[in-house]
Amino acid sequence: MGPIHFETRVPLKEIMRHNPTTTGMESNVAQAAAKMCKDEVGSCIVLHNNIPLGIITEQDLNCKVVANDLMPSSVYVSEVMSTPLITINVDETVGDAAHMMIENKVRRLPVVDDDEVVGIVTVRDLLNISNEMNEIMSELVFINREADLQMGLCDGCGKMSDDLKNVDGAMLCSGCRMEERLI
C-alpha cells in the first residue's frame, strides 16, 4: 500500500454557494429583507450595473434600521449597506478565505470572477468543511493506528502522508525522503 497524500488547499469554488442573493442600489431595505427571507439567507449583496458595491446583513437591518425606528420601505439599501465590499477571487482557496475573514473581521465573502459575483462563502461554510475534514482525519488516524504507521503532514511538502519518518528532526514522506537522499 502506497502513501496517502491528502491535499490541504481546497479550492474555494468547491465549497462556495453559487447564485448568492443580490439586490440593486435602488432597492429599499424591505425589498432586500424580503429577498433574504425568501432565500433563507442572512445577507444580500448590493449591485450597481452588476458590480458588487456593498452588502446588507441581518446585523445592518437590526442596528441601522430597526434600532433607529426607521421604516424599512423608506430606507434605501445604499444608505445602510456595509461598504467597501470585501470580496475574494474564485481561484483562491478555503484557507485564503479564512485568513481574509479574520484579517477584515467579516463573516461573509462574496466570491467574484472578473468583478462579477459568482458565489458567496460564509464562516458557517468554513466550519462545515472543517468538521468534515476533522472526521476524515480521525478515521485515517484510526485506520493507520491499526497498521502501526505514522501519519500526518509532511514537514517537507505539507501533504498528508501515512508513511512519515523522522529525518534529522523533520517528519518526511517517502517523496521528500527521496529528495533528501538526492541532495
C-alpha positions in Angstrom: 0.0 0.0 0.0 1.5 3.4 -1.1 1.4 6.6 0.9 -1.8 8.5 1.2 -1.5 12.2 0.0 -4.2 14.5 1.2 -4.5 17.9 -0.5 -4.8 20.6 2.2 -5.5 23.6 -0.2 -9.2 23.1 -1.0 -10.3 25.4 -3.9 -12.9 28.0 -2.8 -15.2 27.1 -5.7 -15.6 23.7 -4.2 -17.5 25.0 -1.1 -18.9 28.4 -2.1 -22.6 28.8 -2.6 -23.5 29.7 -6.1 -26.0 32.4 -7.1 -26.0 34.5 -3.9 -28.9 36.8 -3.1 -28.4 40.2 -4.7 -30.3 43.4 -5.0 -29.9 46.7 -6.8 -28.8 50.0 -5.2 -32.4 51.4 -5.9 -33.9 48.7 -3.7 -35.3 49.6 -0.3 -34.5 47.7 2.9 -37.9 46.0 2.9 -37.3 44.6 -0.6 -33.8 43.3 0.4 -35.2 41.8 3.6 -37.9 40.0 1.6 -35.3 38.5 -0.7 -33.2 37.4 2.3 -36.3 35.7 3.8 -37.3 34.1 0.6 -33.8 32.7 0.0 -33.3 31.9 3.7 -30.0 33.7 3.9 -28.5 36.3 6.3 -27.2 38.8 3.7 -27.9 40.4 0.3 -25.1 41.7 -2.0 -25.8 45.2 -3.3 -25.1 45.6 -7.0 -24.8 48.7 -9.3 -24.7 47.8 -13.0 -23.9 44.2 -12.0 -20.8 45.4 -10.0 -20.8 44.5 -6.3 -20.6 47.6 -4.1 -21.8 46.6 -0.7 -23.6 44.0 1.4 -26.6 44.3 3.6 -26.8 41.8 6.5 -29.2 40.9 9.3 -27.0 43.0 11.6 -27.3 46.0 9.3 -31.1 45.6 9.4 -31.2 45.3 13.2 -28.6 48.0 14.1 -29.2 50.6 11.4 -32.9 50.3 10.7 -34.8 48.6 13.5 -32.8 50.1 16.3 -33.3 53.6 14.9 -37.0 53.0 14.4 -36.8 53.6 10.7 -39.4 52.4 8.2 -37.7 49.7 6.1 -39.7 50.6 2.9 -38.4 54.2 3.1 -34.7 53.4 3.6 -32.6 52.5 0.6 -30.1 49.7 0.9 -27.3 52.1 -0.2 -27.9 54.1 3.0 -27.3 51.1 5.3 -25.2 48.6 3.4 -21.7 47.7 4.6 -19.1 49.1 2.3 -16.5 48.9 1.0 -17.3 45.4 0.0 -14.6 42.8 0.7 -14.5 40.1 -1.9 -12.4 37.1 -2.8 -11.5 35.8 -6.2 -13.0 32.4 -7.2 -9.5 31.0 -7.8 -8.5 31.4 -4.1 -8.5 28.6 -1.5 -10.6 28.0 1.6 -7.5 28.9 3.7 -7.2 32.2 1.8 -10.9 32.9 2.6 -10.5 32.1 6.3 -7.4 34.4 6.5 -9.2 37.2 4.7 -12.3 36.9 7.0 -10.1 37.1 10.1 -8.0 40.0 8.8 -11.1 42.0 7.8 -13.3 40.9 10.7 -16.1 39.8 8.3 -18.3 36.7 8.3 -19.2 36.7 4.6 -17.2 37.0 1.5 -18.7 37.5 -1.9 -16.8 35.4 -4.5 -16.0 37.2 -7.7 -14.7 36.3 -11.1 -13.6 39.4 -13.1 -15.7 41.7 -10.8 -18.8 39.6 -11.3 -20.4 37.9 -8.3 -20.4 34.2 -8.8 -20.9 33.0 -5.2 -20.6 33.6 -1.5 -18.7 31.9 1.3 -19.5 32.3 5.0 -17.9 31.4 8.3 -20.6 28.6 8.5 -19.3 27.1 5.2 -15.8 27.1 6.5 -16.9 25.4 9.8 -18.8 22.8 7.9 -15.8 21.8 5.8 -13.6 21.9 8.9 -15.9 19.4 10.6 -15.9 17.1 7.6 -12.1 17.3 7.4 -11.7 16.5 11.1 -14.0 13.4 10.7 -11.9 12.2 7.7 -8.7 12.8 9.6 -10.0 10.9 12.7 -10.9 7.9 10.5 -7.5 8.0 8.8 -5.6 8.2 12.1 -7.7 5.2 13.4 -7.0 3.1 10.3 -3.3 3.9 10.5 -3.0 3.1 14.2 -4.2 -0.3 13.3 -1.5 -0.7 10.8 1.1 0.9 13.2 2.0 3.6 10.6 2.9 7.2 11.3 0.6 9.6 9.7 0.4 13.4 9.5 1.5 16.4 7.5 4.9 16.1 5.9 7.3 18.8 7.1 8.8 18.9 3.6 5.8 19.2 1.2 2.9 19.9 3.6 0.9 17.0 2.2 -0.9 14.3 4.3 1.0 11.1 4.3 0.7 7.7 6.1 4.4 6.9 5.9 6.1 9.7 7.7 9.6 9.0 9.1 11.8 11.2 11.2 14.8 12.5 9.2 17.0 14.9 11.1 14.1 16.1 13.3 11.7 16.5 10.4 8.8 14.2 9.6 9.1 13.4 5.9 7.0 11.4 3.4 8.7 8.9 1.1 8.9 11.5 -1.8 10.6 14.1 0.4 12.9 11.4 1.9 14.0 10.5 -1.7 14.7 14.2 -2.4 16.8 14.4 0.8 18.9 11.4 -0.4 19.4 13.1 -3.8 20.7 16.3 -2.2 
